[in-house]
Amino acid sequence: MPASMNRRQFLYTGAIAAAGALAGCAINPVTGQQQLMLMSPQQEVEVDRQNAPHQFSADYGKTDDIALQTYVNSVGKDMAKRTHRPDMPYNFNVVNATYVNAYAFPGGSIAATRGIMLTLQNEAELGALMGHEMGHVNARHTSSRMSKALVLQGLAAGLAIGVSASEYKSLTPLAAGLGAIGAGALLAHYSREDERQADELGMEYMVKTGYSPQGMVGLQQHLVDMHDRTPSALEVLFSSHPMSEERRDTAKYEAQTTYASASGLPLKRERYMDNTAKLRTLKPAIDEMQTGEKFMSKKQYADAEVHFRKALKLAPDDYVGLLLMSKCQLAQGNKREGERYAELAKISKPGEAQALHVAGLAKLQMGRYDAALSQFTQYERALPGNPNTIYYEAMALDGMGQRDQAARQYSRYLRSGNRDANAQRAYNRLQSWGYVK
Ligand SMILES: [Zn+2]
């Protein structure tokens, strides 16, 4: 997703510029060795603070199931004390997305989707998942990845200066904006070595906390099973967490050797089942959403709609179900229905940003520019720092005939560093109005 890559690089670069001097070589807290780190721990926290809220919103926000959220946070916090970086500002969250995934930002913001929470079968497996994600934070994988990326970006920046307007590609339809910040787009992609290390650290942390190492075996086995059953369903997870069978076998081996003496530790299945009981009542609806999303990703919108309808029959007020249906309607050109479902999503989870974005796009497509502008303004207030919002504000102002204000937003968008089709359109508008010679 190139547009999001640009956005991510922009945000990271911005965070680093704002935080001042580069950090240079640092001691890796896990290995104790010197390593090229262009981000200081303060910058890791800053990058986390700027990016995590956008990913949480793309994943439909944190759960309203406060008991579940509290449970997951307390399991994570208890383990965090046993890590190599116990003082990081960890927070552990359940986000509403239905696909199977979990991830960590470099300052310690960690999230698991409802999809993966329904897959896990005991607290030791949850501990393994949280331990793995904390492993990435502790070994500073994002920091070292971003450091390498920034070095490369520094080289690429010299080339970018020569880029002219003619290199911009053709326009894409407005609907493309629906997926502008997609799942996983803001997250680091780890190497196989990073994944192995995160598994190793995860197992260490979970056993130290008192969970059976079988939790890690169980987690890895779920991923193998799901991959065998529906390979396409797990593309996002496996692009950031690959090589499931090798990892499962390693977990088995470690459980039998290094951690053999910990085999009597508990799995805490009952405690996990009690705390996820409410979530599990939604499983049939979430299954339908997952199936619908698979059709959406294949652009089979009519098939997707059938499953979203079933999901909404089972869980009529589900924010994700409503928003998925809204996007599905808009993708099929049903603007009025798309808008209606986006408005229902806004009611079901007031203040959550993504529904405002989708409602704004629906109104924009219907030519209701001032109503659209109001949605985008509210979005920016709820979740500042998304360049796409600036672009759509510009479009709404453009539609309203407010040329000066539209021009200001179009140039803000170009300054955000995006080089996508929207940037081309923004540039063309500015040129045709004489703002760019
Ligand atoms: Zn990982």
Boltz pocket constraint, residues with backbone or C-beta under 6 A from the ligand:
constraints:
  - pocket:
      binder: B
      contacts: [[A, 132], [A, 136], [A, 190], [A, 194], [A, 195], [A, 198], [A, 240], [A, 241]]
      max_distance: 6.0
